[in-house]
Amino acid sequence: MDHDNATATATSAAVASASASGKVAKKLSPSKIYQNKFIIYHWYMVAAVCAFFAILQVGSMVLHRRRRLAIVKARSVAPVSEKDDFATKPASSGGALAAPLALKATIWKTMIWREFTVGMWSSSSSEMFWSVGYTLAMLVFGFIYIPMGDDATPKSQASMYANRCGRLAFAQMPLIVGLASKNNVISFVTGISYEKLNFLHRSSSRACLILSWAHSIGRSVPIALQKKNSLGHLHMQMGVVALAAFTILTLLSFKPFLRHMAYEAFLISHIVLALLFLIGSYMHWEEYGMWVWPSFLIWGLDRFVRLGKTIFLNKLWLSFSSKTGAEERTAVVESLHGGALRVTLPRSMRWTPGQHAYLVCPTVSRFRSSPSL
């Protein structure tokens, strides 16, 4: 039996089985089959980028370790009079290993994290490249042509593209929330700090907003808001709420606006509008709520980890002891030359040169955590 006959026989058997059970089998169109595959392609792309930076991080760690071992080995065999020179001449040992590290540092600072300003908008080269490339990739996934069959109409094609954009917008949600958290897996894997990864959060948010508007326009303009798509239905009303909240949230996030003028108000509005967006999106399209629940779980896990770190690093359990608790809660703030402040407080924590810690002063601001060297 050839392949065509086998396919026809299998299809006939499926139809007969469905008829016997009282159900009518529907043949899936290529557009339906491939709708969700673009979401998978999107996550493949994100995973590939994370893997690339993870490889760079591992390679950098290996080179640093080899260079350190080379310095230790050279110091162990050097005469006593020359050992002190290694503190000021680290490049004299392991010079071949120093070259790749210096090249990586140069590329990192001049090409990837280089800052530039256009009017009121400032960005880095990496953010510009990723924002444009990521948004274009999402639009390609959303609008790439897939044949729908001879019975396809312009309205059905517009609905297909709109629904695909909506699905891709839902798929951004865990990524947006995950990259907004200070404790995220991508920072741990790639070695890139939360602050520098925050541009990925902004890029995925902008792409999600564009996809959401493409979904809204594609569903409302060609087929009009009638019957089950009319605004009289709760799921359509919640879609409007979600889109409006997310649009306002994005506009308020730009630097010249509320974000820099009143950070406390920005933070509270950011959280409230984000909750409206997530809840509204879930109620608008419950079928794709599987992307909303992970977003809440990621947010809750980040808050739980941050609370645990705060309790552990500050030894809050000692607050019940009047003497010891008072010492742990006390910080000395000194005004230095040039308008700088030096904050001295007793804490037990590991750190390396170049890192910083976040200080929370509840008597100054209950929500803001300021980075300090």
N, C-alpha and C positions, 0 to 999 in steps of 0.2 A: 504493500500500500504506500503510495507516495505521500509527500508532506501535505499537499492541498487536500487530498481525500481524508487524511487523518484529522486535519483541522476541521473540515466540514462535519465529519462524524462526531467529533468531540463537541462541536457547537450544537449539533442536533440533539445530542444526548443531554446537554445542559438545558436546552430549551424544553425538552420533554420532561425532564426532572422538575423544572420550575413550574410547568403547566400542571403536573400531577399534584404539586403541593399548593396549587392555587395562586402562585406568584408569577409575575411576568418578568422574564429576564431582559435586562437592558444591556445593549452592547455599548461598552465604554468607548468614547471617542479618543483619538490621540491626545487632544487637548486636556481631557480629564486625567489620562494616564500620566502625562508629563507635568501637570500643574505643581505637584508637591516636589518633583525632582529638582526644581530650581532652588527650593529652600535647602535641599541637601548640598547642591553645588555652592550655595552661599556659605554654608558652614565648612565645606571643604576648603574654600578660599581663606576663611578666617583661621582654620587650623593650620594651613600651609604657612601663613604669615607668622603665626605664633611659633611654629616649628623652626622657621628660619631664624628668628631672634633667639630661640632657645639654643640652637646650635652655636650661634655667635657667643652666647653667654657661657656655654660649656667650654668652647674653644678658648675664650678669654681666661676662664678659671684655670684651664690646663697650662696655658702659657705663663700665667702669673706664678703658678706653683713650680713649674720647671725653672723659671728665672730665679725664684727664691731659693730653690735647692742648689742651683748653680752658684749663687752668691755664698751660701753656707759652705758648700764644698770648697770654693776658692779661698774662703776665709780660714777654713780649717787647715789648709796646707800652706798658707802664706806665712812669711816670717812675722815674728811678734811686732816688729817696728812698723809693718805695713798694714796690720789688721785694722788700725783705727781709720785708715784711708777709705775703707769700704763704706763707711757711713756717709761719706761725702762724694764717693765715686762709684755709685751702684752700676753705672753703665759699663765700667771696666770689666765686669764679669757678665757673661751671658749676653754680649752685645748683639749676637744674632737673634736672640729672643726679644731683645728690647725693640728692634726695628718693627716687627709686626704689631706690637702693642702701641708704639708711637704712631704708626700709620692708622690703626683703628681709632685712636683717640683723636687724631686730626680729622678723619672723615666724620666721626661722631659729632664733633663740635662745629665744623665748618659747613657740612653738607646736611646733616640730619636735624640737628637742633638749632641751627642758625635762625635767629629772630629777625623779622623785618616788619615794618609798619606801613600800611596804606591808609592814609586818612585817620579815622578813628579806630580802624581795625588792625590789630597786630596778630601775627601768627608766626609759626616756624615753618621751615621748608618741608619738614616731615609731615606736619599737619596739612599743609596745602596739597602736597602730593597725594597723601592718603585720602583726604576729603574728596578731592576731585575724582581720583581713581575708584574709590569705593562707591561713590554715588553713581558714577557712570556704569560700573559693574552691576549695581542693583537695577538701574534702568534697563540695561541690556537683558537681564534676567526677567524683568517685568514685561518687556515689550517685544521680545524675540518672537518671530512669527512661527506658529505651529498650525498646519492645515487642520481645519475642523470638519471637512467633508463638503459635499456638494450642496447640502441643505442649510449651510451656514448663512446667516444674515448679518448685515452690519451691526445690528443691535446685539446679536449673540456674540460676535467677535469682540465688540466693545466690553461686554459683560465679562468675557473670558480674561481680557487684559486687566480689567479693573479688579477682578477677584484675585488674580495672580499677584498684583501689586499689594492687595490687602493681606494676602498670606505672607508675602515677604516682609511687610510692615510688622506683622505679628512676630515673625522670626527674629526681629531686631530686639525685642523687649528684654530677654535675658541678657543679651550682650550689653545693652544700654545700662541696665541696673548693675550688672556685674562690674563693668568698667568704672562706674561711679563710686564703688566702694573702695575703701582704703585697704581692705584685706581681700584681694582677689587672686584667683589661681593664675591668671595670665602674668601678673607681676612676679609671682613666685617662680613660674617656669622660665620666663624670659630674663628675669633680673632687672627689668626696667621699672623704675619707681612709679607709684600711683600718680604722682603729679605729671610725669612725662607721658604716662599712658592716658591721661585724661582727654587728650585730643582725639583718641579713638572713641571715647564716650561721646564727644561732641559730633564727630563725623557720623557715627551710626545713628545718632539722634536726628541729625539733619536729613540723612537718607530716609529714615523712618517717616519723618514729616512729609517729605516729597512723595513717598510711596502712598501715604495715607490720603493726601490730597488727590493723587492720581486715581486712587480707588474711589474716592468720593465723587469726583467729576465723571469718571467713567461709568459709574452706576446711576448717577442722577440725570446727566444731560441726555445721553442717547435714548434711554428707556423711560425717562421721567419718573418722578416720585409718585407712583400710583400703586393701587392694590396693596400687596404685601410690602412694597417699598415706600408706602406713604408715611409721612411724618406722624400719622396718628398712631402708629405702632411703637411700643416701648423700645424695641431693639434699634429702631431708626433714630429715635430721640437720644438714646444713649450713645449712638455713633456720633451724632452732632456734638454732644457734650464732650466726648473723648477728643474729637478733632479740635474743637475750640480750646479746650484746656491745654492740649499739647502745642497748639500754635502760640498761645499766649506764653506758655512756659519757655518756648524756644526764643521768642522775641525778648523776653526779660533776661535771658541768659547772656546776651551780647554785652560786652564790657562797658560801653558808654552808658548803659542804662542801670537798672536797679541793682545789678550785681556789684557794682563798685560804689554806688551812692549810699546804699543801705543794705549791707550784707545780711543782717539779721532778718530783715523783711524778705530779701531775696531767698534765703534758705527756707524760711517757713512757706513762702508761696511756691517754691520749687517742689517741696514735699507734698503739699496739698494738691497742686495741679497734677503732679505725677500720679498720685493716688486716683484722682478723678479720671485720668487717662487710662490707667490700667483697669479700673473697675468698669468704666464706660465701655472700653474695648471688649472686655469679657462679656458684658451683657448685650453688646451689639452682635457678637458672633461667638456664641458659646462653643461651637464646634472647634474653634481654635483657642479655647481657654487653656489648652495644654502648654501654650507659650506664656501665659499670664501667671499661672501658679509657680513655675520656677523662678519668676522674677520676684515674687513675694518671699519665696524661700531664700533666695540669695540675699535679699535685703535684710531679712530677719537673721540669717547666719552672720552677716557682717556686723550687725548691731550687737549680737551675742558675743562675738569675738572681741569687739571693741570694749564692751562692758567688762569682760573677763580680764583683758589687759589692764584696764583702768583699776580694777580691784586689786590685781596682783602687783602691778608696779607701784601703786600708791599704798599698798598694805592697809586697805581700808578696814580690815578686821581689827586693826589696832586702835581705831577711833573710839572703841569702848573703854580704852585705857586713857585716862585724862592726861597723864604726863607724856607717855610715849606717843599717843595720838596727836597731841598738840605739836610735838616736834616734827612728826611726819607731815602735818598739814601746813607747816610754816615755811615760807619762802622769803628770801631776802632779795629785794629789787634795788639795784643801784643804777644811777644815771651816769653814763660815761660820756667822753668827749665825742662830739659829732652827732649827738642826739640818740646814741645807742643805749640800750638797757642791758644790764647783766642780771640774770635771774639765777640765784643759787638755791638749790633745794636738795635734800638728801634722798637719793634714789639709787637702787641697785639694778643696773641694766647694762647690757652689752652694746657697744657701738664701735664704729670704725670711722676713720677720717672721711669727711665729706657728707656723712649722714646728718640727719636732723630729727628732732623729736617734736611732737605736737603738745603744746601746753594748753590746758583748759583752766581758766580762772572763773569759777562760777560767780564770784562777786562782781566781775567785770562784764562777762558775757556767758550766758548759760549754754549757748549753742555753738559758739565759735571756738575752734581749736586752731591756734596760731603756730606755724612752724618756727622752731628756734634751733640754732646751731648748738 
